[in-house]
Amino acid sequence: MNKQTPNKLIKSKKYQGIYYKNTSNNDKIFYIAYKNSNGNYSKYKVGLQSSGISEKYCYNLRNEEINKVKLNDNPKLSNKPKIIKFHEIALDYFYYQELAQKSDWKNSKNKYLNHIKPTLGHININDITPQMIHELKIKKLNTHANASVAMYVSFISSIFNYAIKVSMKFKGSNLAYKIESTIEVNNARDRYLTNTEICSLLTELENYNNKIAPLLIVFVKFALSTGARVTSILNITRLDININTRAIQIYDFKNKSFYNAYMNTKLFPNLDFLDEYKPHHHIFYYNNRLLAHRLVQYHMRPIYNKLFNYNLKKDDYKNRVVNHTLRHTFASHLAINGVSLFEIQKLLNHKDINMTLRYMKLAEENKINAVERLY
C-alpha cells in the first residue's frame, strides 16, 4: 500500500477548488480555494477531518464564499471572526476523548460540566484571559481540595490544547499552561490495608444491607487479587478467566494493552460462582447494565470513611482509603512478601519500572526483617 506524504497539498478528485493535506497522525486538513473580489487566487484552511470537516462541507462553504464575491458581500473568511464559545470546544474535546476510548472521559466531562462550564462555558474562547482562569482557581480552592482544583485547571489546559492542535479552532496559546503547577498537590498515596483491615472491609460488606453487596464483595476480592484498576475490573468477562490456571486476561485502559493477572486461592477458595456466567457475559453486571465506576464509588466511599477515614482531613490524599488503595494494597503486600520489583511491575502492568520503585522501601524492610529472623 502506498503511503501518502504528510504536508503535501492534494487536490480533490471530486470537488473543484478543494484541497487537503495528510497529517502524520492519519488525519486530513482541508482547504478551499477561489478568486476573491480583486481577482486574486485565495486559499483558506477550513479544518480537520477528525473534527467533522469533509470535502462536501468544504465544497458548500466554497460556493457560499463565491456567491459573496459575486454580491460583493465581504466574502473573505478571515475577515469574519467566528464566535466560538468555550463550551462548544469542550464538547468537541470530550467527544474526541470518547472516540479515543479514554476510560474516564465521562467522569471528566461531568466534572467539567459541574465546575468549569458555569464560569467559562458561555465565554468566547478568544475572550478568555489567564486572569479568568486564575480567578476560577482561587474560587475553587476555597471549597475544594487542591488536587481537585488542579484537575479542573488541567481540563481547561487540555481543552485549549485540543482547540489549538486538533480542531484548530483557536489560534492563540494555551492560557492555562503552567497555572496547574501553581497549585501545591501531594497525590502520593502511601496507605495500604493490613490483613486485619481487609477482613474488616469484607465483614462490613457482608453486613451491608443492600442488594449490590455481593457484587461489591466480588469487586474487592478481584481488586485485592489482581491489583487492576477499577475500570479494568468492571470490564472483565467470563471468557477472560481461565478456571484451570486461575489466570485473568486484563485490559489496561490506561496503557491500552492486555496483561495477565491471577485469582488468589484465599480470596477465591472455589470458582463455582463463575458457572452462572456465559462466555461473553460481564462479571460485574447489575440491573441489566454494566456496573458503573461511579456506582461502585457511591457505595464504597461511605464504607471506607466509616472504617478508615473517620479522623482524616478531606484533602489528606496520602492516607485516605479509596478504591485505588486496593491496587496499592495488592502491590504493597507483594513487596512485603518478597516478590521482586520486576514481577510487581509485570503484575501491575507498569510501563516503566520507575513507577514501581515506590514499593522499594517495603521490599527493603522485608529483607531487613528476613535477616533479623535468622538464628
C-alpha positions in Angstrom: 0.0 0.0 0.0 1.3 3.4 -1.0 2.0 5.8 1.9 0.7 9.3 1.4 3.2 12.0 2.2 2.2 14.3 5.1 2.0 18.1 4.4 1.7 17.7 0.7 -1.3 19.6 -0.7 -3.5 17.2 -2.6 -6.3 18.3 -5.0 -9.7 16.7 -4.5 -10.7 14.4 -7.4 -14.4 15.0 -6.7 -14.8 18.7 -5.9 -13.3 21.8 -7.6 -11.3 24.1 -5.5 -11.0 21.7 -2.6 -7.6 20.6 -1.3 -6.3 18.6 1.6 -3.1 17.6 3.4 -2.4 14.3 5.1 -1.1 14.7 8.6 1.4 12.4 10.3 -1.3 11.0 12.6 -3.5 9.8 9.7 -5.8 12.8 9.7 -6.6 15.4 7.0 -6.5 19.2 6.9 -9.0 20.6 4.4 -8.6 23.9 2.4 -10.8 25.8 -0.1 -9.5 28.0 -2.9 -11.3 30.6 -5.1 -10.7 34.0 -6.6 -11.6 36.9 -4.4 -13.2 40.2 -5.4 -9.8 41.6 -6.5 -9.3 38.6 -8.9 -6.6 37.2 -6.7 -6.4 33.4 -6.1 -7.0 32.8 -2.3 -6.7 29.7 -0.2 -8.1 29.2 3.3 -7.8 26.5 5.9 -11.1 25.0 6.9 -10.2 22.3 9.5 -9.5 18.7 10.3 -11.4 15.7 9.1 -11.4 14.4 12.7 -13.4 17.5 13.7 -16.2 16.6 11.2 -14.9 18.6 8.2 -15.5 16.8 4.9 -14.9 17.5 1.2 -18.6 18.1 0.7 -18.7 20.6 3.6 -15.8 22.5 2.1 -17.4 22.4 -1.3 -20.6 24.0 0.0 -18.6 26.5 2.0 -16.6 27.5 -1.1 -19.8 28.0 -3.1 -21.1 30.3 -0.3 -17.9 32.4 -0.5 -18.0 32.6 -4.3 -21.6 33.9 -4.1 -20.5 36.5 -1.6 -17.8 37.6 -4.1 -20.4 38.0 -6.8 -22.6 40.0 -4.4 -19.6 42.0 -3.1 -20.7 40.8 0.4 -17.4 40.6 2.4 -16.5 37.1 1.4 -13.1 36.7 2.9 -13.3 34.1 5.7 -10.6 35.7 7.8 -12.5 39.0 7.9 -15.4 37.4 9.8 -14.1 36.1 13.1 -16.5 33.4 14.3 -17.7 33.5 17.9 -16.8 30.1 19.4 -17.9 29.6 23.0 -15.5 27.6 25.3 -18.3 25.1 25.9 -18.5 24.3 22.2 -14.8 23.4 22.2 -15.2 21.5 25.4 -18.0 19.3 24.0 -15.8 18.6 20.9 -12.9 17.7 23.2 -14.9 15.2 25.3 -16.4 13.6 22.2 -12.8 13.2 20.9 -11.9 11.6 24.2 -14.9 9.2 23.8 -13.8 8.2 20.3 -10.3 7.6 21.6 -11.8 5.2 24.2 -10.4 7.1 27.2 -11.7 5.2 30.1 -12.5 8.2 32.3 -13.9 10.6 29.6 -17.5 10.5 31.0 -16.3 11.2 34.6 -14.1 14.0 33.4 -16.9 15.5 31.3 -19.2 15.6 34.4 -16.6 17.4 36.4 -16.2 19.9 33.6 -20.0 20.5 33.5 -20.2 21.0 37.2 -17.1 23.1 37.9 -15.9 24.8 34.7 -18.8 25.3 32.4 -20.7 27.7 34.8 -17.8 30.1 34.8 -16.1 29.8 31.4 -18.6 27.8 29.2 -20.5 30.8 27.9 -17.4 32.9 27.0 -16.0 33.2 23.5 -12.7 31.3 23.7 -10.9 34.2 22.1 -12.0 36.4 25.0 -10.8 34.2 27.8 -7.8 35.5 29.7 -5.3 33.9 32.1 -6.9 36.2 34.9 -10.2 34.4 34.4 -8.6 31.0 34.9 -6.7 32.3 38.0 -9.9 33.6 39.4 -11.7 30.3 38.8 -8.7 28.5 40.5 -8.9 30.8 43.6 -12.6 30.5 43.9 -12.5 26.7 43.8 -9.6 26.5 46.2 -11.9 28.0 48.9 -14.3 25.0 48.7 -12.4 22.1 47.0 -9.2 20.1 47.7 -6.0 21.2 45.9 -5.9 18.1 43.8 -9.4 18.6 42.6 -8.7 22.2 41.6 -5.5 21.1 39.8 -7.6 18.6 37.9 -10.1 21.3 36.8 -7.3 23.5 35.5 -5.8 20.5 33.8 -9.1 20.0 32.0 -9.0 23.7 30.8 -5.5 23.2 29.6 -6.4 20.0 27.7 -9.4 21.7 26.0 -7.1 24.6 24.9 -4.6 22.1 23.5 -7.4 20.3 21.6 -8.6 23.7 20.1 -5.0 24.6 19.1 -3.6 21.3 17.8 -6.6 19.1 16.8 -9.7 21.1 15.9 -7.5 24.2 15.1 -10.4 26.5 16.0 -8.2 28.6 18.3 -5.1 30.4 17.1 -3.7 31.6 20.4 -1.6 30.0 23.1 -2.7 27.7 25.9 -3.8 30.2 28.6 -4.0 27.5 31.3 -0.4 26.3 30.7 1.6 26.3 33.9 -1.3 27.5 36.1 -1.9 24.0 37.2 1.7 23.8 38.6 0.9 26.8 40.9 -1.3 24.6 42.9 0.5 22.5 45.5 -0.6 18.9 45.4 0.6 15.8 47.1 -1.1 12.9 45.4 1.2 10.2 46.7 -0.8 7.5 48.4 1.2 5.6 51.0 -1.8 4.0 52.6 -2.5 0.3 52.1 -4.7 -2.1 54.0 -3.3 -4.7 56.5 -4.7 -8.2 56.6 -6.8 -7.3 59.6 -8.2 -4.2 57.8 -9.0 -6.4 54.7 -11.0 -8.7 56.9 -12.8 -5.8 58.5 -13.7 -4.5 55.0 -15.1 -7.8 53.8 -17.1 -8.3 57.0 -18.6 -4.8 56.7 -19.6 -5.6 53.1 -21.2 -8.9 54.2 -23.3 -7.0 56.6 -24.1 -4.2 54.1 -27.9 -4.1 53.8 -28.1 -3.6 50.0 -28.7 -5.9 47.1 -25.5 -4.8 45.5 -23.4 -6.0 48.4 -22.5 -9.5 47.0 -21.2 -7.9 43.8 -19.1 -5.3 45.8 -17.5 -8.2 47.8 -16.5 -9.8 44.5 -15.2 -6.5 43.3 -13.0 -6.0 46.3 -11.7 -9.6 46.1 -10.9 -9.1 42.4 -9.1 -5.8 43.2 -7.0 -7.3 46.0 -6.2 -10.4 43.9 -5.2 -8.7 40.7 -4.3 -5.1 41.6 -6.1 -4.0 38.4 -7.6 -0.5 38.1 -11.4 -0.2 38.7 -12.4 0.2 35.0 -10.3 -2.8 34.0 -12.0 -5.0 36.7 -15.5 -3.9 35.8 -14.9 -4.9 32.2 -13.8 -8.5 32.9 -15.9 -11.1 31.1 -16.3 -14.9 31.9 -14.2 -15.5 28.7 -11.3 -13.6 30.2 -11.0 -16.1 33.1 -9.2 -19.5 32.8 -10.5 -21.7 35.6 -7.7 -24.2 35.3 -4.9 -21.8 35.7 -6.8 -19.1 37.6 -5.4 -16.6 35.2 -7.4 -13.5 34.1 -6.7 -11.5 30.9 -7.0 -7.9 32.0 -7.3 -5.0 29.6 -5.5 -1.9 30.9 -7.5 1.1 29.6 -4.7 3.5 30.7 -1.9 1.8 28.8 -4.1 0.3 26.1 -2.8 -3.2 26.5 -3.6 -6.7 27.8 -1.8 -8.5 30.6 -2.3 -11.5 32.9 -3.5 -11.4 36.5 -4.4 -14.3 38.8 -7.1 -15.2 41.3 -5.8 -15.7 44.8 -7.0 -19.0 46.4 -7.5 -17.5 49.8 -9.8 -14.8 48.4 -11.4 -17.3 45.9 -11.3 -20.8 47.5 -13.5 -22.0 44.7 -14.7 -20.6 41.4 -18.2 -22.1 41.3 -19.8 -18.7 41.2 -18.5 -18.4 37.6 -20.7 -21.2 36.4 -23.7 -18.9 36.1 -22.0 -16.7 33.5 -22.0 -17.4 29.8 -18.6 -16.9 28.0 -19.2 -13.3 26.9 -21.1 -12.1 30.0 -19.5 -9.5 32.2 -18.9 -10.5 35.8 -19.9 -7.1 37.0 -23.4 -6.8 35.6 -26.0 -5.0 37.7 -29.6 -4.0 37.0 -29.3 -5.1 33.4 -26.3 -3.0 32.7 -22.5 -3.0 33.2 -21.7 -1.8 36.7 -20.6 1.8 36.6 -17.4 3.1 38.3 -19.4 5.9 39.9 -21.9 3.4 41.4 -19.0 1.5 43.0 -17.7 4.7 44.4 -21.1 5.7 45.7 -21.4 2.6 47.8 -17.8 2.1 48.8 -16.9 5.6 49.8 -19.1 5.7 53.0 -17.7 2.3 54.0 -14.1 3.4 53.6 -14.9 6.6 55.5 -16.5 4.6 58.3 -13.7 2.1 58.7 -10.6 4.0 57.8 -11.1 7.7 57.1 -13.2 9.0 60.0 -10.4 11.0 61.6 -8.8 12.3 58.4 -9.0 15.7 56.7 -10.8 15.7 53.3 -7.7 16.6 51.4 -5.4 14.0 53.1 -4.9 12.0 49.9 -1.8 10.4 51.3 -3.7 8.4 53.9 -7.3 8.4 52.7 -8.6 5.0 51.7 -10.3 4.9 48.3 -10.9 2.3 45.6 -7.3 2.8 44.2 -6.0 1.9 47.7 -6.9 -1.7 46.8 -4.4 -1.7 43.9 -1.8 -0.1 46.2 -2.6 -2.8 48.9 -2.0 -5.6 46.3 1.4 -4.2 45.3 2.4 -3.4 48.9 1.7 -7.0 50.1 3.7 -8.4 47.1 6.7 -6.3 48.1 6.3 -7.2 51.8 6.2 -10.9 50.8 9.5 -10.7 48.9 8.2 -10.5 45.3 10.8 -8.8 43.1 10.1 -5.3 41.8 10.3 -6.7 38.2 7.5 -9.1 38.9 5.5 -6.4 40.7 5.9 -4.3 37.6 4.5 -7.0 35.4 1.6 -7.8 37.7 0.6 -4.1 37.8 1.3 -3.6 34.1 3.5 -0.6 34.7 5.2 0.6 31.5 8.2 1.9 33.4 10.0 0.3 36.4 10.3 3.8 37.9 6.6 3.6 38.6 7.1 0.5 40.7 10.1 1.9 42.7 7.7 3.4 45.2 7.5 -0.2 46.7 11.2 -0.5 47.1 11.0 0.7 50.7 8.6 -2.1 51.6 10.8 -4.6 49.8 13.9 -3.4 51.7 12.1 -3.6 55.0 11.1 -7.2 54.2 14.8 -8.0 53.6 15.8 -6.5 56.9 13.1 -8.5 58.7 14.2 -11.7 57.0 17.8 -11.2 58.2 16.5 -10.4 61.7 14.7 -13.7 61.8 17.9 -15.6 61.2 19.5 -17.7 64.0 
